C-alpha cells in the first residue's frame, strides 16, 4: 500500500469521528461547560496566591484560578478519553469496528487512527475552553497557547490510550458508566489538578505518594509547565511511558468480536 492510502485511511477515520462529534452538540457543550463551572464557581471560593516553582530556583506567584487552568485542561482530555472509549465499545457492540477491520490496514494502525481522532477532538475542546476562560478575564501567557499544543497532544494520546485500554475490560455497554466514574474521579481528585503536590504532602504523605504515581498528575504537570513555556522532563518521560504501555496493551488485547460474543451468549441464556 502507498503512503497516500495510509493517509487516506487516517483522514477518513478522523473525519468520521469529527463529524460524529460535531453532530452531537450537547456533548460539546457539556465538555466545555463542565470545566468552566469548576473554574468560575469552585475557584471563586479559593481566591489566593500560590507560590509555584516554574523555573527553579525562581518562584512565580500566580492566583489559584490561573493555577487550576492546566488541571481543567487535563480534565477535558480525561473525560474525552473516556468518552472515546465509550465510542469504541459502542462500535464494537454494533459491529462497526469489525467492518473497519476488514480493510487491508493492520489493526494497530486503525486503533492508532481512532486514538489520533480522539486527541484532535480533545485539543479543539481545550482551545475553546481557553478562549472562553480568556473572555472571563483569566490572562495566561500569550506564548503559552503555542507551547501548550505539543504537551496537549502527548497528554491527549496518553489519556486516550488509557480509555482504549479501559474499553477492553467492559463487556457490555451498560456497565461502562460505573466503571468510567470509578476511574475518572480517583484519577482527577488524587492528582495535582486542584492542589499543589506540596499541599498534599503537608496533609498526608500517603496521599502525596498516591498523587505522585498517578499518571494524570504527570499529565497535569506537563501541561502546567508547557503553559508557561517550560518543559517538565520527568512528567514528559512518565507520560510517554504510560502512553506506550497502555497503547501496546490495548492493541494486543483488543478483540472486535468481544461484543458479538457477549450478545450471542446472552441470546443463549448463558
N, C-alpha and C positions, 0 to 999 in steps of 0.2 A: 504494500500500500504506500501511496505517496504521502508527502508531508501535507499537501492540500487536503487529502482525505482525513487525516488525523485532525487537522484544523477545522474542517467542516463538521466533524462529529462533535468537537468541543463547542463550536458556535451553536450547533443545533441544540445540544443539551442545556447549555447556559441560557440560550434564548427561550427554550421551553420553560425553564424554571422562573426566569424573569417575567415572562408573560403570565404564568400562573400567579406569581406574587402581585403583579400589577392589577390583576382582576380581583384580587382579594383585598379590597381597600380597608376593610375592618382590621385585617391582620397588620397592615402597615401602620394604621392609626394606633393600634394597641402597642406596637413595638416602639413608637415614638413617645406616646403619652406616658407609658409606664416609667421610664427614667426621668421624664420631666416632672412628674409628681414627686419622685424622690428628691430631685434637685430643688424644687421650689418649696415643697411642704416640709420634707424631712430636714433638709439642710437649714431651713429658716430657724429651726429650734436650736441649732448648734453654731451660731454666728461667733466665730472665734478665729484667732490667728494661730497657725501651726508652724512650727519650725521643721521644715522638710529639707533634708540634705539632698540637693540636686547634683551639685558638683563638689564632693568632699575636697578640702575641709570647709569650704564655704557653705553658708547656710542661708537659704532663702525663705522668708516668711510669706506664706500665702494664706488666704482665707480658707475656711473649711469648705465653703461652697465650691471653690475652684479645685480644692484638693480632691473632692469626690468625683469630679467630672470624668477622669480616666476610669474610675471604678464603674461608673454608669455606662461608659462606652463598652467596657468589657461585659457588663450585664446585658447590653443589647446583643452582643455577639454570642453570649452564652445562651440566651433564650432562643436566638435564631438557630444556633447549632442544634438545640433540642427540637425545634420545630422542623428543621431539615431531616432529623431522624424520624420524626412522625411522618413526614412525607415519604421517606424511604419505606417505612412499614406499610403505609397505605398502598404504595406502588407494588410492593411485594405481595400484599394481600389481593390486590386486584389483578395481578399478573402482568403489570406494565413492565416491570424490570425483566421478567422472563422474555418478553418480546424484544426488549432492547438488547439483551444479551445474545439474541440470535445473530446479531451483526458480527462481522468478522473481527471486530476490535476485541482485544483481551479484556477480561473482567476488571483487572486492576485499573486500566485506563478509563473505563466507563465510570467506575466508582470515583476515581480522581476527578473526572469531569463534573460529577454531581457535587463533589466537595468544592471545586472551584466556583460552581454556580452559587452554592450557599454562601461562600465567602464574599463574592461580588455583591450579593443582595445585602448581606450584613454591613458591608462598608458603606453602601448607599444609605442605609438607615443611620449609621454612625454620623455621617456628614450632615444629614438632615437634622439630626439631634443637635449637633454642634452649631448649626446655623440658627436654630430656634433658641438655643442657650445664649448665643451672642445677641439675639434680639432682646432677650430678657436682661441684658447687661452683664453677662459673665465674660469678661475680657480675658482672652488667652493669647499667648504669644503668636504673632502673625505667622512666623516660620513653623510654628508647631503644627499647623494644619497640613504642612507638607511633610515634615519629618514623622508625623503620626502615621502616614499611609503605609510605609513598609512594615511597621510594627503591627498595624491593624490587619495587614494581610497574613502575617505569621500567626497572630492570635486567632484570627478567624479560621484559618486552616486547622489550628490545633483544637479549638473548641468544636469545630465541625467534625473532626476525626473522632473526638470523644462521643459526639452524638451518634455518629455512624457506628461506632463500637457498641454503644448502648442499644442501638436498634437490633443488634444480634441477640440480645437477651430477652427480647419481647416477642412472644409467640402470637399474641393476639392484640389487635389494635385497641381494644377496650382496656387493656392493662397498662397502656403506656402513660396515661395521665398520672397515676400514682407513682410509678417508677420515676417519671420525669421530676416530680416535686421532691421525691426522695433524694435526687441527685442535685437539682438546681439550688435549693435553699441551703443545704450544708456547704456546698462549694462557694456560694455567694457570701454567706454570713461568716464563715470560717476563712476569711481572706482579708487582705488589706484594702478592700474596695471602699469600706466606710471608715475604717480607723487605721492609723499607722501601726506598723508591727510593734514599735516600741511601746505603744499604749497597751497592746495585747500582752506584752511581756510584763508590764507593770501590774496587770490584773491577774494573769495566770501564766505560768511557764508552760504548762501543758497545752493551753490554748495557743500560745505563741509557737510551740513546736508543730502543732497540727496545721496552723496557718502557714508556716514556713514551707511545709512539704506539699501544700495544696497547689496543684498546677494552675488553678485560677489565680492564685496570688501572684505567681510568676508572670502570668499574662497581664495582670493589672499593673505590676511594677514596670514591665516592658513598655506598656502604653504610657504610663505616667512619666517616665524619663524621656520617652520619644516626644511627648507633647511639649517638653521644654528643651528639645534639641539635643538630648543626651542619650547615650547608649548604655543600658544596663546589661553587661555581658553575661552575668550569671543568669539573669532572668531570660535572656535570649537563648542561652545554652539549654536551660531546663525546658523552655517552651518548645524548642526544636526537638529535643529528645522525646518529650511526650507526644509530639506530633508524629514523629516517625514510628514510635512503638504502637500508638493507637491505630494509625493508618495500616500498618502491617498486619496487626491482629484482626482488624476489620476486613481487610482484603482476604486473609486466609480463612476467616470464619464465615464470610458471607455466603448464604445459600439462597438463591432466588426461589427455590421450591419450598422453603420453610412454611410460608403462609398457605400454600396449596396443600401441603401435607397436613397441616393442622385443621383445615376445613374438611378434608377427607376423613380425618379421624373423628371430627365432631359429627359428621354425617353418619358415620358408622356407630356412633354412640360410645366411642372409646373414651 
